Structure formats: C-alpha cells, structure tokens
Amino acid sequence: MTTTSQDVSNQALHNRITKALYSGAFRTTPFCRQNLSRQNIKMMLLNWDKRQEGLQTFVTPINYISLRSANPQNKPDLSGLDLATFEHIPSTEEHWQARDSDGNVLAYRYRLQDPDKALLGALKTAALALPKSTKSAKKDGHRGQYQVHHYACWKAMESQPRLSAEYLSEMPSSDKFINDTKPLFDQLSQDLRMISPDMYVKYTRVQCYLPQGVIPLAGAWHGVAINLGQDNLTLINRHQDWNDKRYGFNCVLPFGDFTGGELILWQLRVVVELLPSDVLLFFGRQLAHNIIEVKTGVRHSIDLFCHEAVFKWVEKQKGEQKKGKKREREEDDNEERQE
C-alpha cells in the first residue's frame, strides 16, 4: 500500500491528539479525569495551527540550562551587555517565539484573539475604575511613580496560601475587577494550554490542594499585578521576579494609548515591542527585564504570575498526605497480623 503525504499528515495529527490527551491539559475542568473529546481537541489544534501561520523564531544566545543556575544569591552578570546590539522585535500579527538551541521556548509573543476589542475594553474599564491602591505608589529609579494593585493567591513565609491583603482590603472593587476580566483571563489560560500544555497542568492542578476559600484570581495564573500610570516620567529598573514560579511563564499584556515602553529581555538580548493586544509569555524569574521609557501617552499593563512558595507548600501537603496514608496502611497491616 502506498503511503501518501495526506496519510502522513493525518497520522501526525492523530499522534498530536493522543499526546494532548495524555498531557492532562485537555480535561473538561482542571480537577476532573474526563478529557475533552478527540474531535474537540482536533479543532483546537487546527485552530491554533492557523493562528500560528507565519510563526517567527528567534534562536537565543543563552539556553534553558544556563538560566537554571540564576538565583537571588547568584544573580547574572549583565554588565557587559550593550543594549544597542540587541535584536528589535516589532509588533506584528504573526506569532514570535524565542527558542534556545535545544528547542526550549523561553518567550512567546502573540496577538490576543479579540476582534471586537471587547476583552481589552473590559480590562481598561475595570482597571481604570479601581480606587487608589491601598499601598504606596511604586517608585522605580529616580523619576515618576505609578500605581500597582496585587490581587493574588500567594503565600507568606510562615503561612499557608491566602488571598493577598490588597485584594481583601480593596473589596468590593477588587472583586468586581476579577469578575469583569474573567473572560480575558480564561482566554489567556486557553492560549497557555496551547503554547505549553505541561505548564498549564502545573498551574491549574495546584488549585485542588489550596485551603478552602483560597482560589487563583487570574485563570490558570494565581494572581495579577495591575500597573497603572506609566508615562514618560516613569523609569523601570531592570529586575527579576525572584518570588515567581521557577521556569514558569509570566504573562504580560499592555493597554492604553501610548508609544514606546518596549520590554527588554536582557539574557535573550532582545527588545520586544508590545502594543495593546500584544501578549508576551516569558520566564519572569529567570530573565531580567524592564521597559524602555514611554515616549508619549500613558501605558498600563497587567502581569499574570504564580508564586513559587505556593507550589512548595502544595508539594509539602502532598508529601504529608502520602505519609498519612502509609501510616494507615501500616496500622491496618498490624491489626490484621494481631488478629
């Protein structure tokens, strides 16, 4: 029997669907064992393939393994890097990814699927309706200040996961913001599921281990930082988000009417132009980053994130549950022997 190119294509799609099913990322909800149908997954994959047409790939000068060694005590030395030599990545309709020589995706930029601008409009309306933050305005460098709201499920040093004090103290405004932006966070979560199914699973499966009443507030991500009022007086220092998930994607989406404000990813040596509706996923903990000065207008943005401490707490709970079950089995065995 002669094998045609169509047969090969069909088999490749069949294998992708099977892999998707086994990944655990394509379940009807993150907590159940029921998968979406093969037909639904097929349509999702084909739709994503269409959105990815023209995907541009930038091969990074640093690989994933090298980034793993960075920590707050061993910060990367970036003093020798010349920003003028960095690759400039313009905003386009085509998807863009930064991938190392081993094939690991370190950053991914795409345009939000929002043809009538309803999702972005709801975000802007909800964010600008927020009252003044209960925390002091954030000041970076020596110029300007801007407001930041942190609405998240996270964990302090000696506590179990909890909802952030800002979210609780700014209710009901904070709760209204989360409800009004839920469709956007759901869309971004679905996009994460297509870009990195494994990461989607890691982010969402934590939810069933959280204390009662503690829930993620940004779809698959556990929280959102809402940055408001970045203008040409605002200077953002280069930094790394050391509290965030190791090897986990942050999700940045700017909005507003502005020019400038490109995002620098220092170890990758790229400057990424992000306009409203542009979404960037990147390793916020591993990659030093900051925005270039906003030239005109006012830039706002959201940054979706997960904190590493929540995952560590969950792993500890799972370990204690296993020990408890082991003790129960040993006690049952002892009772049976005594009988």
C-alpha positions in Angstrom: 0.0 0.0 0.0 1.3 3.4 -1.0 1.6 6.0 1.8 0.6 9.5 0.7 1.5 12.8 2.2 -2.1 13.1 3.4 -1.7 9.8 5.3 1.4 11.1 7.0 -0.3 14.4 7.9 -3.4 12.6 9.3 -1.1 10.3 11.3 0.8 13.3 12.7 -2.4 14.9 13.7 -3.6 11.7 15.3 -0.4 11.5 17.3 -0.7 15.1 18.5 -4.3 14.5 19.7 -3.2 11.4 21.6 -0.3 13.3 23.2 -2.7 16.1 24.1 -5.0 13.6 25.8 -2.1 12.1 27.8 -0.8 15.5 28.8 -3.8 16.1 31.2 -4.1 19.6 29.8 -7.3 18.9 27.8 -9.7 17.9 30.5 -13.2 19.4 30.9 -12.0 21.1 34.1 -8.6 21.0 35.8 -9.9 18.8 38.6 -11.7 16.0 36.8 -10.5 13.0 34.9 -12.8 13.4 31.9 -11.0 14.6 28.8 -12.4 16.7 26.0 -13.4 14.7 23.0 -10.9 13.9 20.3 -12.9 15.9 17.9 -12.9 19.0 20.2 -9.1 18.6 20.7 -8.6 18.2 16.9 -10.5 21.5 16.2 -8.5 23.3 18.9 -5.2 22.1 17.5 -6.2 23.0 13.9 -7.4 26.5 15.0 -4.1 27.1 16.8 -2.1 25.9 13.8 -4.0 28.6 11.8 -3.2 31.3 14.3 0.4 30.2 14.3 0.8 30.6 10.5 4.0 32.7 9.8 5.4 32.0 13.3 8.8 33.7 13.6 11.5 32.0 15.6 14.5 33.8 17.2 17.3 31.5 18.4 18.6 32.8 21.7 22.3 33.2 22.7 21.6 31.5 26.0 20.0 28.2 26.7 17.5 27.0 29.3 20.1 25.1 31.3 22.2 28.2 31.8 19.2 30.1 33.1 18.6 27.5 35.8 21.7 28.5 37.8 20.4 32.0 38.5 19.1 32.8 42.0 18.9 35.8 44.3 22.3 34.9 45.7 23.8 34.2 42.2 22.4 37.0 40.0 23.5 37.0 36.4 26.2 39.5 35.4 24.7 41.6 32.7 27.2 44.5 32.9 28.9 43.6 29.6 25.7 43.7 27.5 25.2 46.5 25.0 21.5 47.4 24.5 22.4 48.9 21.1 23.3 45.5 19.8 20.0 43.8 20.9 17.6 42.4 18.3 14.5 44.6 18.0 11.3 42.6 17.7 8.5 44.7 16.2 4.8 44.2 16.9 3.2 42.1 14.1 0.2 39.9 13.6 2.5 36.9 13.4 3.4 34.9 16.5 7.0 35.1 17.7 9.0 32.8 19.9 12.4 32.9 21.4 13.8 29.4 21.5 17.2 28.1 22.6 19.3 25.7 20.6 17.8 22.7 22.4 14.2 23.7 21.3 13.1 25.1 24.7 10.7 28.1 24.3 11.9 30.9 26.6 9.5 33.6 25.5 6.4 33.7 23.2 4.6 36.7 21.9 1.3 36.8 20.0 -1.8 38.9 19.4 -4.8 38.4 21.6 -7.7 37.0 19.7 -10.2 39.8 20.4 -11.6 41.1 17.1 -14.1 43.5 18.6 -11.8 44.6 21.4 -14.3 43.6 24.0 -11.8 41.8 26.2 -9.3 44.7 26.1 -12.0 47.2 26.5 -13.4 45.4 29.6 -9.8 45.3 31.0 -9.3 49.0 30.5 -12.6 50.0 32.0 -12.2 47.7 35.0 -8.6 48.7 35.7 -9.2 52.5 35.5 -12.3 52.2 37.7 -10.2 50.9 40.6 -9.7 53.2 43.6 -6.3 54.4 44.5 -4.2 51.4 45.7 -4.1 50.8 49.4 -0.3 50.5 49.1 2.1 53.4 48.4 2.7 54.2 44.7 5.6 52.3 43.3 8.7 54.2 42.6 11.5 52.9 40.3 14.7 54.7 39.7 14.7 58.4 40.3 11.7 59.5 38.3 7.9 59.2 38.5 5.5 56.9 40.3 2.8 54.6 39.2 0.0 52.6 40.9 0.2 48.9 41.4 -2.6 46.5 42.6 -1.7 42.9 43.5 -4.7 40.6 43.5 -3.5 37.1 44.1 -3.4 33.8 45.9 0.0 33.6 47.4 1.9 32.6 50.5 3.9 34.4 53.1 7.0 32.9 54.7 5.4 31.1 57.6 1.7 30.8 56.5 -0.4 28.7 54.2 -1.6 30.1 50.9 -4.0 33.0 51.3 -5.6 35.8 49.2 -3.5 39.0 49.1 -4.2 41.7 51.6 -4.7 44.2 48.8 -7.4 42.1 47.2 -9.2 41.8 50.5 -8.8 45.4 51.6 -9.9 46.8 48.3 -13.1 44.8 48.0 -15.7 45.1 46.5 -13.7 47.0 43.8 -11.1 44.2 43.6 -13.7 41.5 43.3 -15.5 43.5 40.5 -12.2 43.8 38.6 -11.6 40.0 38.8 -15.2 39.2 37.7 -15.1 41.7 34.8 -11.8 40.5 33.5 -12.6 36.7 33.9 -13.3 36.2 30.1 -9.9 37.7 29.4 -8.1 35.5 31.9 -9.9 32.5 30.6 -8.8 33.3 27.0 -5.2 33.8 28.1 -5.4 30.5 30.0 -6.6 28.7 26.9 -3.7 30.2 24.9 -1.3 28.9 27.6 -2.8 25.5 27.2 -1.9 25.5 23.5 1.6 27.1 23.9 2.7 25.0 26.9 0.3 22.2 28.0 2.7 21.0 30.7 2.8 24.4 32.3 -0.9 24.8 32.1 -1.3 21.5 34.0 1.3 22.5 36.7 -0.5 25.9 37.2 -4.1 24.5 37.4 -3.6 21.2 39.3 -2.4 23.2 42.3 -5.9 24.5 42.8 -7.4 21.4 44.3 -4.9 21.4 47.2 -5.4 25.0 48.2 -7.1 25.8 51.5 -10.9 26.3 51.4 -11.8 29.8 50.1 -8.4 30.4 48.5 -8.6 30.4 44.8 -6.4 31.6 41.9 -7.6 35.0 40.7 -6.3 35.1 37.1 -7.4 31.9 35.3 -4.6 29.4 35.2 -2.3 32.0 36.9 -2.6 32.6 40.6 -2.6 36.3 40.6 -2.4 39.6 38.6 -0.3 42.7 39.1 -2.2 45.8 37.7 0.3 48.5 36.7 -1.4 51.9 36.1 0.0 55.2 35.0 3.4 54.5 33.5 4.3 57.6 31.5 7.5 59.4 30.2 8.4 60.2 33.8 8.4 56.6 34.9 11.7 54.7 35.0 11.5 51.0 35.5 14.7 49.4 36.8 16.0 46.1 35.4 14.8 43.3 37.7 13.9 39.6 38.0 10.8 38.4 39.8 12.5 36.1 42.2 9.3 35.1 44.1 7.6 33.8 40.9 7.5 30.2 39.7 10.8 28.7 38.6 10.7 28.0 34.9 7.1 29.3 34.7 5.7 31.8 32.2 4.5 35.2 33.4 2.0 36.8 31.1 2.2 40.5 30.2 -0.4 42.4 28.4 -0.2 46.3 28.0 -3.1 48.6 27.4 -3.7 52.3 27.0 -2.8 54.9 24.4 1.0 55.2 24.3 4.1 55.0 22.3 7.4 53.5 23.4 7.5 51.2 26.5 9.2 48.3 24.8 10.2 45.4 27.0 13.8 44.3 27.3 14.7 40.7 27.9 18.3 41.0 28.8 19.7 37.5 28.7 18.0 36.9 25.4 19.3 40.2 24.1 16.0 41.3 22.5 13.8 44.4 22.8 10.2 43.4 22.2 7.7 45.9 21.1 4.4 45.4 22.9 1.3 47.3 21.8 -2.2 47.0 23.2 -3.5 43.4 22.5 0.1 42.0 22.3 0.6 39.2 24.8 4.1 38.2 26.0 4.8 35.0 27.9 8.3 34.7 29.4 10.2 33.4 32.4 9.9 36.4 34.7 12.1 34.8 37.4 14.9 33.7 35.1 15.0 36.6 32.7 16.0 40.1 33.8 13.6 42.6 32.3 12.3 46.2 32.3 10.5 48.5 29.9 12.1 51.3 27.9 10.8 54.8 28.6 7.3 55.5 27.5 7.6 58.3 24.8 4.0 59.6 24.7 0.7 58.9 26.4 0.2 56.6 29.4 1.0 52.9 29.4 -0.9 50.5 31.7 -0.3 46.7 31.9 -1.2 43.5 33.7 1.3 40.9 34.7 -0.1 37.4 35.5 2.0 35.3 37.7 2.3 32.3 40.1 4.5 32.4 43.2 7.0 29.5 43.8 6.1 29.3 47.5 2.5 28.1 46.7 3.9 25.1 44.8 6.3 24.3 47.5 3.5 24.3 50.1 1.4 22.1 47.9 4.2 19.6 47.5 4.6 19.5 51.3 0.9 18.8 51.7 1.0 16.0 49.2 4.0 14.5 51.0 2.2 14.6 54.3 -0.9 13.0 52.8 1.3 10.2 51.4 2.9 9.7 54.8 -0.5 9.6 56.4 -1.8 7.0 54.0 1.3 5.0 54.5 0.8 5.1 58.3 -2.8 4.0 57.9 -1.8 1.0 55.7 0.9 0.0 58.3 -1.6 0.2 61.1 -4.1 -1.9 59.1 -1.4 -4.5 58.4 -0.5 -4.6 62.1 -4.2 -5.1 63.1 -4.5 -7.9 60.6 -1.4 -9.7 61.9 -2.6 -9.4 65.5 -5.9 -11.0 64.5 
